[in-house]
């Protein structure tokens, strides 16, 4: 097959226009095109006349394909189509007995377990939270009744934090093996809309993700895997020696508090970024980890219609384009970078805490993206040196204690709880008042979507001074890029602290912990992913490493 890129057509073109353009580009008759597959569709809004931009994979007679590849060998937008099919590196014998264990059932854990099951290794999955539908009811308990379940919420439970998000399925990771395509195809097979394989910035949305996650779990079980909900890893069992070897886990059943030991020499730790008690346990057990940069800030809300008009102009509202998004960056005078994070078109701001007495915000939207507001995190990058003073003790891993960032997050989240009135309402402020340095007392046209509710106040004390200064400088700059972005009645809601894990559990080229053989740190919580797609890809790569180790095959970097 041939791949053609940068195929541009008007927004409302006829169906026959794409094959006609392909034939004209290749200088062949349309009849020579045996099959045209749209690999990707995006849009170019840089000019007044908006265009759709396609990447197409085209099948022709094999001899003609070779002739065209030679003819267009120097053409920047014509070449051989990549092989997108996934091939597992190994397969377990039918009588295989040793079962790997996967801890956590977010995107990384799901795909690690799915791949291990598909390769015949019948994994055991341990998830501290509940099945996704029960978890959804508990999550609504916080949003509607101000009641938090610390083990079943936006962060913990089947599907992970990504279930209650925009369900974004794009990433900037390098992916030479097209493992992201494997993730997307599995989502479609599990019930996601097929257009996620074509659109440039695909998303699923929360309600559709619930069913997709259930179907992925069913496939793992059908292939011999096992899923144990409401069970938490409370300790590692390690054989000490020249090289520490994991030999098992201590598991607590959260329903009755009982504990049992599970023998395991291959364990995928796909914890997610909020498993703070597990991070503490791993550190106590001497698993090597280091502090890493992350970001903190607020959620901002605008009318989605305003964003659509600013980004799409006269094409705002076109059904092919949907709700518009944005990506903004500003380098402030104090050396801080301020940027938009996890932008959710037509979505809502959600309560995302997993700990009592703390407030955390995140963004979520459905597949339709038809809520009245757009929201995004407006966050400031911070380094380990910024939170070094929060160290719970001396560090042996590096200059900053690995758990210091976690302590810093907790301090900000506790302060937000106080500013919000100690009811799980979030502290909020109008952008105009934030820029003027005065507390807000009433909402304008923009009404916040956060539940249980927003308590208006002054957010100046919610973040460190350097972050407040940088955000105040960035807002007018963003307003020059998107008209109305710094409108006075736009609403800030605090705080956004869990943009990524505050630590990295270091691993080697074989994907195992640097100092604990058999332990495979994986996904966002371990510091190796940032979002659903990259976490799924990391889960696949770690599963392959586990499978190779089980079969005593070398793992290549």
GUTORKE-953902 format. One record per atom (N, C-alpha, C): x, y, z. Coordinates in steps of 0.001 Angstrom, whole numbers, plus 500000, padded with zeros to 6 digits. Last residue first. Layout:
XYZ...
***
This chain:
516534496942524466516151498318524797515315498910523688515319493572524714516161494592524080515634495965524407515494490822526733514712492031526494515637493075525916515822487336525925516389488650526252515423489774525924513730484836527459514258485471526254514800486843526616512341483345529321513805483370529368514407483849528043509684483624529509510134482633528529511657482585528418509597485691531337508981484413531686509465483294530771510765487687529760511458487202530944510909485842531365508772488052527834510107487594527421510880487030528614506686488995529489506530487747528740507887487189528303507797491407530427507446490344531370507372489004530650507965492783527984509182492508528755508939491395529771505257492934527269506190492198526412507469491835527160504363494558529360503847493191529231504763492344528357505705496922528688506058496229529923505564494788529876504394497559526283505846497334526297506288496581527550501726497864527174502075496853526170503565496525526237502004500017528958501518498735529437501848497600528484502746502025527209503721501555528187503303500208528756500297502267525830501508501843525114502552501325526089498663503207527927498376501940527272499578501390526537499935505656528424499897504644529482499599503271528890499474506987526031500859506668526387500914505633527501496601507120526201497282506431525106498711506049525490495987508517528642495476507177528363496322506461527321498786510215530274497534510138529532497211508712529135501814509774530359501047510961530675499769510991529872504452507683531709503350507966530789502649509227531243506242507070533723506582506682532355505452506931531355505923507229536498506624508310535807506960508021534367504343505537537848505780505275537948506603506315537210501848506499537091502265506588538484503744506386538681501709505881534335501796507266534784502295507387536215503634502851533647502555503814533500502799505160534140505452500804535992504829501061534692503819502197534777507963498656537280507242499935537401506704500350536034508149495497537983508114496249536732507309497533536927510104493287539749509162494395539899509259495286538662512128491519539227510764491002539202509705492067539363514558492946541383514236492106540230512824491555540354515245495916542374514332494864542837513883494043541633516687498059541411517257497303542536516331496224543090515394499086539182516856499060539188517425498194540303512640497194537986513205498113538974514716497969538997512585496388534475512493496033535877513100497125536749512989496889531801511748497393532387511578497007533857515467496476530813514587495301530843513246495616531503516751498831531221516361498546529846515445497330529763515300499700534478516363499518533511515845499197532134513609502329536363513707500974535823514819500919534772512490504239539180513459504005538109513493502535537677509724505826539565510283504584540074511211504062538979509460509247540077509708508210539083510330507000539779506938511577541263508152510778541401508273509800540240504519512786540994505607513611541523506912512839541693502703512204537957503287511674539184504405512594539674500697515013536902501498513816536644502063513354537976498747516664537914498991516676536473499820515485536035497435517183540377497819515829539959497961515743538441496555519722540984497857519304541512498347517978540934494582522360540834494999521273539943496418520884540354492223523254543398493515523375542753493736522162541852490141525913542015491393525329542485491190524062543308488995527628539187488651526723540274489923526004540704488115530674537583489183529802538045488642528931539181486055531794534993486137531288536366487350530380536551485455534933533390485911533547533319486228533077534738484925537614533661484028536681534352484343535212534083486896539042532186486829539182533651485971538143534344488817537178529793487601537930530119487398537939531631491026536032528673491201536699529964489979537544530337489958535122526259490470534148527214490630534755528603489165536894524338488249536633525434488779535671526475490887535430521694490122536595522140489105536202523209493813534003522079492407533602521970491577534731522555496075535627522219496055534489521294494635533995521050495571537488524122495985537988522813495998536871521765495055535880526290493954536656525724494295537263524373497581535010526919496657534044526332495465534755525685498461537404528029499141536868526846498257535842526148496792537621530280496660538587529177497340538115527894497843535200531641496452535342531209496261536398530122500545535375532469500183534570531305498787534869530777500658536891534788501308537407533587500819536670532343499291535214536512498775536570536273499418537197535036501018533026536492499688532883535892499086534257535613503265534107537843503390533627536466502035533516535781502186534688540389502772535742539557502832535325538095501471532108541246500446533147541086500959534261540177504017530916541354503000530387540440501906531424540190505333532370543305505888532346541950504881531833540931503756531873545610503754533209544997504283533176543557501950528708545486503115529540545834503117530857545051498346528822545840499565528338545203500739529186545670496427530046547369496234528638547040497458527996546401496422532716547851497151531889548822497083530404548492494846533736545814496262534121545862497075533249546806492163533372545495493022532214545279494512532520545430489558534398547419490772534903546790491752533732546701486293533116546559487265533589547539488401534283546791483395531100546273484195532233545806485065532798546925483116527762545986483067528792547016483983529932546583481257525612544009482421526494544058482174527587545084480320522095544313480048523523544194481332524312544316480905519281544166479719519759544849479398521255544724481112520226540750480255519749541824481139519068542860481792522742538407482316521859539446481241521506540469481059524643536578480421523332536468480799522383537592480289528149536965481177526992537070480408525682537055479157530361534499478811529650535726479648528380535821479665533416533126480230532069533172479926531439534528478608535920533733477924535070532748478402533632532809479631535951537096479118536697535962478372535767535028479258535477540676479587535014539331479018535953538287480638537323543439479484536889542640479956536455541261483027537846544734481811537739545556480606537251544774486566537389544964485328537440544190484136537228545108489229539408546277488335538258546376487096538464545511491840540750544205490771540906545195489854539696545165493744541118542133494168540784543486493117541009544541493211541428539488493193542646540311493633542387541744493248538818538586494235539747538054494334541018538899491052537888540046492365537278540241493461538219539747489006539393538934489373539621540329490743539031540646488999538265536345489212539699536537489632540028537946488419535569536904489723535936536355490006537424536546486904534757540011486789535253538650488147535752538176487539531802541869487708533246541725487537533616540261487127529198544387487096529753543039487232531257543040487562526113546070487723527562546071487782528075544635484996523602545997486315524068545572486408525581545691483518521654548596483402522686547568484810523167547239484212520106550721484577519582549400484125520488548260483966521666552912482792520856552542483012520091551242485691523714553714485767522426554391484568521515554084485843526031552216484840525970553279484738524628553970487875526382550420486552526062549888485477525916550941490120526699551988489624527862551245488219527635550701490422524011552870490125525088553824489519526291553099491006522754550440489864522298551233489439523376552229493370524058549791492190524256548945490921523831549672495047523000551776494758524429551771493530524734550923495108520364550881494516520664552191494165522145552299496477520734548464495112520201548441494389520450549766498971521641549324498137522493548479496687522033548483499811519374550811499678520679551465498776521605550660499894517391548848498941517282549956498733518619550654502021518309547257500673518202546714499641518182547835504112517990549151503772519322548634502362519319548047504162515224549405503847516043550583503446517458550171504967514605546803503684514123547302503233514940548522507513515688546795506491516230545899505094515824546319508843514020548646508628515434548963507547516047548085509579511445548164508190511659548575507877513121548877512315511499547536511352511086546518509895511373546869514157514398548477513490513173548924512405512777547913516785515490546446515449515777546974514781514451547327519223514412545614519232515649546400517889515998547022518727510825546087519124512006545341519044513236546206518275508648547741518159508468546292518660509660545489518193509207550353519347508420549919519367508257548412517186512020552257517064511233551036518344510476550761515591512516555463516756512582554572516585511636553384512040513335555342513251512846556001514415512960555049510000514429553898509642513795555177510847513254555931510386517593552338510925516243552505510526515665553863509725520116551654508632519277552147509090517845552402511830521378550453511629521616551885510519520768552481511605520834547731512577520070548528512339520220550024510079522015545810509372521397546936510302520602547852511838523064543968510763523926544477510071523335545693513458520986543198514040521993544094512960522910544690511845519579541367512040519056542726512633520077543694509902522202539716510985521227539762511118520690541179506929523012537884507774523126539064508804521996539042504865524856535643505845523808535857506689524058537089501525525620536150502889526141536173503839524979536454498395525667534317499336525148535308500734525696535087495217525481533898496241526492533624497294526284534714493186522957532547494092523357533605495003524464533093490056523897531087491423523396530972492172523740532244486828523825529508487704523984530673489070523394530380483873525289528188485175524672527935485998524826529205480356524808528845481666525401529121482814524582528534478047523384528210478124524806527851479529525392527976478533520156526584478235521001527738478564522457527401479174518410524508478129519408524268477721520192525512480735516127523788481341517423524128480348518571523951480093513500523217479407514565522474480046515930522676481577512035525055481911511913523638481304513061522840482098514295527864481518513129527210481922513112525737484824515278529989483765515548529024483284514242528425486652516798532651485984515636532089485031516098531000489456517749534731488463518025533696487912516743533115489909518331538277490309517729537009489231518092535994491042519304541570490195519435540389490785518675539208490839518534545016491614518428543773490646518585542615491012518925548473490278519259547245491236519238546073490780517019551513491561517655550460490671517895549248489573515398553408490042516719553809490921517408552798490674512210552291489762512988553121490396514337553459491620511630548921491976511671550339491035512606551087491223511926546309491130510548546785491450510475548282489552514365544231490370513978545370490210512493545674488221515566542135489084514424541833489952514011543009485416517031540793486119516790542048486907515495541916485662518546537521485194517532538452486047517481539709484262520585535061485333520456536045484831519521537134483138519427531831482893519905533187484168519776534008482943520410528328483015519467529438482699520102530777483657521473525771482287521109526105482205520143527256487004520271525828485954521040525149484570520555525579489461520292528014488229519516527821487175520384527148492935519975528208491828520819527797490619519950527445495332519324529702494136518477529705492895519299529377496548522595530185496733521162530435495389520458530404498412525431529157497118524764529309497348523267529368501137526819531100500558526203529909499190525612530218504015528600531909502591528449532193501951527860530945507219528440533259506381528148532100504958527912532566509218530951534876508266529840534930507531529671533609510778533211534908511406531957534500510482530755534499509457535514535349510165534956536503510782533589536198508142536048532974509354536795533276510125536251534458506976532978531422506844534179532248508202534798532565505950531745528554507161531728529369507225533046530137503020529984527812503629531299528029504834531141528942500851528187525677502075528185526483502559529623526624497953526265524830498606527543525066499839527378525948495629524893522800496851524558523522497671525825523621492150524012522431493284524926522324494452524354523102489190523011520566490089522967521709491191523999521543485703523147519645487109523502519437487912523356520730483410520584518942483826521644519866485328521884519735483219519799515379482903519630516789483336520818517626483678519429512661484739520009513479484491519812514967481408518465511483482657517737511274483765518203512206479436520371512159479419519050512794480701518242512586480342523693513006480237522708511927480336521300512525480788525523515015479543524765515046479398523741513948482604527832513092482227527367514423480880526666514360483369528985510763483082527547510707482678526986512062484110531589511185482780531343510615482405529867510545486299530556513779485713531667513026484342531315512477487646528766515343487141528292514057486487529379513222488521530082517680489397529112517028488966528771515602486504531823518464487884532304518428488787531368517625484248530176518380484330531331517472485762531835517347484917528292520392484633527871519012484807529030518038485103529920522656486300529229522172486099528793520721482408530696522839483449531714522681484732531084522129481141528235523268480864528988522040481906530060521774481926527572525826482494526823524710482274527564523396482816530054528156481756529515527299482383528784526105485446528798530348484893529811529447483661529224528751487407528090533214486215527814532408485790529039531616490335526526534486489685527739534002488503527336533127491903525169537362491053524935536187490417526256535788495336525892538358493888525953538523493208525437537252498332524197539392497611525373538921496135525308539247501455522499538793500305522815539646499623524067539104503471519752537582502892521100537459501707521253538395506714518249538042505311518156537648504769519578537618509906516523538147509076517714537943507613517341537694510593514001540710510594514494539336509738515756539224512553511955542934511622513059542714511707513521541266512973508399542476513489509760542552512370510776542359513634505086543775512778506083543126513389507459543312514000501687544509514668502920544110513715503833543344512637500286547376512562500328545911513079501688545446512565500039550156513845500292549503513828500260547995510266499911551562510854498630551174512134498804550351509597502576551677509999501896552909510706500581552608508789502884549016509976503584549510510496502943550781506492501307549008507610500951548131508905501620548587504913502770550864505315501393551155506523500981550312504588505172549452505267505184550756505755503782551121503148504233547258504465504853547050505267504833548361500844503472548630501668502438548013503064502977547702499823505934549394500205504989550444501082503872549879499319507053546851500348507618547719500774506667548817498387506793544073498515505700545052499594506044546075498158508590541987497583508968543280497659507873544335498947507870539429499739508896540134499238509241541531499135504270538913498497505572538796499198506577539696500401501728539070499672502261540218498800503467539913501417499115538040500757500170537265499828500930538193503750496984538295503231498003539211502688499172538395503769493655537596503671494960536943503030495927537919505825491097538628504725491972539043504826493303538321506981488033538977506850489012537892505609489856538180506759486359541062508118486770540724508137487743539542504604485631543714504735486262542396506179486708542195502165484534545972503485484286545392503543484888543995500513486405548236500390485941546858501793485772546284499044486207551418500251486337550614500024485712549244496404488232552863496959486968552398498209487253551590494157489632555306495329489696554440495752488288554016491083491466555989491954490294556072493097490407555069489278493531555706490543493809556369491473492625556490486969493256554256486961492743555635488269492961556375487356494737551908485993494526552409485971494047553857489992494750551189489452495954551802488051495751552363492435492529551755491074492579551232490337493716551938495810493061551038494729493294551998493393493329551268498645491088550347497430491720549825496408491862550948502005490972549741501010490893550807499802491707550373503683489112547210503003490325547665502142489992548875506916487773546156505486487768546404504973489091546931509547488003545519508998486644545549507500486612545812512042489913543989510666489876544457510165488434544432515343490015544930514386489355544050513001489359544696518283491930544888517003491688545538516014491088544530521346490660544508520292491294543723518964490936544367522610489727546831523345490622545926522400491352544976519641489846548905520862489219548435521613490197547569516300489056549965517466489933549945518702489148549507513294488584548562514474487820548971515682488733548837510368490184549616511605490280548837512656489356549436507161491128549317507947490050549903509192489899549033505608494242550005506353493395549084507086492325549879502278495208551034503703494972551288504286494133550154499727495744550215500186496439551419501654496174551739497614496158547588498951495661547917499465496443549122494156495529548021495239496514547987496567495845548351491062494960546528492220494366547181493419495289546960488813495472544975488822495857546386489898495094547171488935492690542634488614494056543035488673494213544551490773490778540641490371490823542050490185492276542459490562488893537767490538490254538291490003490219539718492431486757535652491580486884536837491685488306537355492593485173532373493021486076533430492019486123534568491602483661530281492206482965531403492693483845532531490224485040528397491513484470527984492262483816529142488094486075529779487824485018528795489104484320528348489409488106531198488895486936531911488650485777530949489978489895529107491067489371529948490624488086530649487368490447528216488303489747527339489461489149528133486305491807530404485695490533529997486642489739529094487925494123530338488016493195531473487454491823531093486933495216527976488345494816528057488554493841529215484294495745528766484547494764527712486008494310527681484690497747530697484053496477531064484351495392530029485793499751529072486593499159530144486011497817530574483570500348527452484813499863526854485663499152527901481747501369529325481443500110528635482703499505528017483201503699530086482731502728531079482476501379530424483550505214527784484699504518528368484269503449529369481083506397527400481488505325526493482666504534527055481170508279529510480115507276529457480480506117528536483595509878528960483429509037530136482388507940529956485320509854525770484361510407526721484007509387527789487093509522523577485949508630523759484904509275524661488919511153520931488548511009522331487333510085522397491582512163518690490423511364519080490170511374520579492619514182516684492721514254518143491540513493518743492074513329514043493418513713514440493611513734515946490198510365513242490286511788513558491625512098514199490517507526512964490727508441511845490950509883512254489875505975515092491000505524514282491365506515513186487603507031516084488823507350516823490060506885516057485475506066514623486143507269514108487378507654514913484325503937515946485383503643514979486110504889514504483836504256519487483476504652518119484635504440517153484378501237521448484598502667521196484203503006519759484188498466521844482980499273521774483155500757521574486380496877521648485661496841522920484469497786522954487400497561519200486858496215519350486032496087520627488338500100519956487238499973518996486591498601519105490420499376521721489303500195522184488103500057521253492082498003519956491468497271521058490290498051521636492833500140518326492055499038517755491386498208518846494324501693520140493092502219519539492215501102518975496494499983520729495605500461521793494271500902521208497592499773518149497109498575518833496134498960519941498396502407517824497351501867516948496758500590517530500441502547519655499241503341519885498083502871519022502396501099518423501665500444519505500414501231519881504112501629516275502677501891516132501866501143517196506788501571516590506141500287516345504625500416516200507528504186517185507947503609515898507272502289515570506599506553518757505905505269518673506253504571517363507146509048521112507668508379519932507098506963519903504273510910522312505372509960522495505879509466521144502173512600522373503348513058521642504532512115521820498812511428521830500014511578522639501143512069521754495328510703522264496459511149521459497617511470522392492759510331523339493532509201522828494603509682521863490893511366526163491755511718525036492634510542524640488782511394527999489049510186527222489918510454526013488387513425529668487882513624528311488057512365527470487525511525532577488318512541531899487670512778530543487304509058534164486600510312534430487440511468533899489168507231533202487741506989532976486935508261533168491713507950534030491306508293532675489846508071532391492144506836536516491734508242536458491237508632535072490887503423536024491816504449536450491266505854536312489515501130535378489630502161534350490576503277534716488375500507538624488555499974537277488515501092536231489925502714541050488881501831540541489163501436539104490724506003541994490850504572542262489646503804541731490105508664541199491464508140541063491525506618541138487403509160541675487963509502540360489327508853540145486776506252543727486598507656543388487173507920542006487299504382546349486487504282545129486077505685544724488597504791548715489050503667547902488273503515546594487372506947550016488806507033549692489330505888548830484509508393549157484981507046549447486460507006549063482948511329550316484096510731549642484311509300550111480186513251549777480643512082550519481749511383549735478618515225548633479795515636549417480354514485550250476691514454546886476357514383548304477525514758549211477627514731544261476244515135544573475944515227546064480311513995544201479866515127543392478486515641543812480432511747545874481166512960546217480601514154545473478716510024544464478444510327545870479198511547546354479878509666542024478754510598542079478373510935543517481665507707542912482173509001542456481070510051542483479960505561543400480704506172544514481229507554544147479095505036540786478123505446541815478831506110542996481530504273539619480829505460539125479821505960540145482049501888540967482922503036541179482254504325540732480146500276539808480062500572541240480886501810541572481260500320537205479912500863537446479674501157538923483885499228537484483694500594537003482292501138537273484700497691540639484354497599539224483776498932538777486804499584542958485683498729542586485560498623541070490330499517543925489001500093543781487968499070543351492607497953543798492118498366545113490705498934545059493188495133541926492698496515541847492082496898543191495208492840540383494807493322541700494419494793541580495048490196538162494991491654538284494466492010539664496997487646536879496122487997537998496195489521538145497149486399533463497572487240534590496513487334535682497744484241531364496682484219532384497013485069533608499412484041529163500022483956530489499022484088531642498806484350526407498594483063527043499118482919528455498782486716525113499960485880524885499900484555525635496466487805526129496485487447524715497686486566524368497363488327528751496310487334528515496306486876527058499226490308528219499666489074528848498639487966528654497465492236527161498513491652526320499042490350526910495843492753529427495255492281528169496301491606527294497682493710531315496951492465531571496375491891530280498517496039529992499503495037530392498817493691530602496073497330529751496729496839528540497861495871528856495439497809532481494503497120531581495220496527530384497653499287533367497400497959533895496462497151533020497243501648531790498481500872531721498257499448532198494592502529532503494956502182531126496212501335531007494133500821535695494004501962534812494425501567533409494364498838537590493564498559536414493195499840535680496879497329539605496248498526539069495547498249537763499304495043539062498729495861540131498177497139539517499456491838537818499372493250537431498663493998538551501516488983537786500525489787538505500607491227538009501868485870535949502300487211536360501160487952537032501942482495536777501058483607536410501653484942536865503081479475535540503443480654536319502666481872535846502144477553533613501607477582534969501898478877535719501268476339530361501983477321531177501330477462532542500474474580528411500501474093529789501195475065530741500783475882525985499414475616526458499369475158527908503341478435526198502873477082525878501502476824526511502887481864525271503069480860526305502641479490525803504695483602522855503417482981523177503674481882524201506170486785521925506223485396522386504808484902522634505552489238520705506914488690520591507032487233521001502687489815518622503239489539519945504607488891519822502194492319516379502599490919516486503267490703517837499895494540514835500664494169516019500972492675515999500018496440511840499562495250512550500490494931513718500898498481510255500263498852511516499809497649512329503439499335508263502762498131508731502210498416510122502986502361506335503617501570507402502783500339507736503096502696502800502290502754504023502951501901505101505704504407501061505055503147501447504264503317502736504740507736499896505691506704500277504966505422500629504476511185499587504102509891499004505173508871499376505406513653500354504095513239500855503591511937500232507841514322499185507734514370500651506432513808501198509361512342496683508190513162497028507995513160498546511286510686495771511745511919496423510591512808496865509868508633494577510764508309495678511279509543496415507926508397492621507767509455493628508721509261494814508758506231491067508504507529490423508514508660491449508862504165492950510084504601492269509906505995491674506188504023493638507174504278494688508494504741494086505113503360491144504827504678491717505814505018492842506062500751490839506407501773489848506227503174490432504861499511493017506308499591492960506776500653491967502150499781492260502642500386493496504161500546493460502062498200489976501879499647489834502382500365491083502375495701491150503384496178490200503296497682490026500018495568492778501366495575493365502453496073492422497383497851492213498068496667491723499514496692492238496799499546495375496752499452493915497328498081493504495537501169498197495941499885497616495756499927496106496508503741500365495886503391499087496447502066498574495790505760503059496516504568502633495773503974501436495987509258503720495272508119503150496240506989502820495377511953505687496407510964505389495659509724504915493910515164504966493834513709505096495215513070504973492318518012506094493612517465505696493601515964505987490016520515505189490248519219505802491542518656505242490376524052505624490497522844504810490556521620505695488987527317505630489371526135506387489356524903505490490055530343504766489346529206504173489837527936504845491809531821506300490376532113506392489550530964505832494269529574507767493814530597506821492314530779506944494535527669509687495481528780509720495086529895508771493196525351510057492450526588510264493356527813510273492918522280508866493882523374508833493106524680508911492120519174510452491754520377509704492829521436509865492294515622509800492411516780510664491927517995509884492301512173509703491650513377509200491784514478510239493960509177508719493848510297509650493175511472508962493394507133506914494174506840508116494022507940509162491072505951504869491416507196505552492122506839506856491827503945502162491548503933503600491993505255504204490807502690499163491276503918499806490846503883501270491580500280496726491035500551498050491652501827498588492369500449494069491587499299494524490894499568495859492629502710491687492634502669493145491754501509493617492187502821489028493366502068489463493431501929490986490089504524488574489796503091488536490984502243489019491279506989488403490600506631489653490350505131489720494506506780486780493043506888486741492442506444488073497321508665488086496729507413487612495222507614487518498844510542489499498832510552488030498395509198487476498732510934492152499554509804491707499660509711490183496989513125492182498323513245492791499258512147492295494724512022490991495410513127490329496829513291490866494052510118492921494393509685491558495156510775490821493490511840495095494563510840495193495012510411493793491307513271494113492541513981494442493723513008494519489476511151493880489839511935492694491159512671492925489177510306496537489839509431495561490243510151494278487970512864497456489232512346497978489883511355497017485550513307496095486655514250495916487990513674496388483413511719496588484306511296495505485535512180495366482037513082498558482731511852498921483743511440497857482595516671498360481855515459498023482699514225498368483391518941501105483647518311499818482770517072499612483366521032503045482139520323502652482300519635501296486044522003503268485343521422504407484150520567503988488248521069500535487342521980501235486536521248502306491332519253501150490065519433500447489195520420501216494601517950500896493720519007501387492503519163500489496800515733502046495750515805501019494687516777501515499064515107503602498783516498503215497826516582502020500127511873502289499854512830503352499564514207502758499717508538501443499745509914500940499353510837502081501140505395501137500640506393502072500796507767501443500315502329499479500983503626499504500346504511500565500835498808500000500000500000500000500876501251500000
***
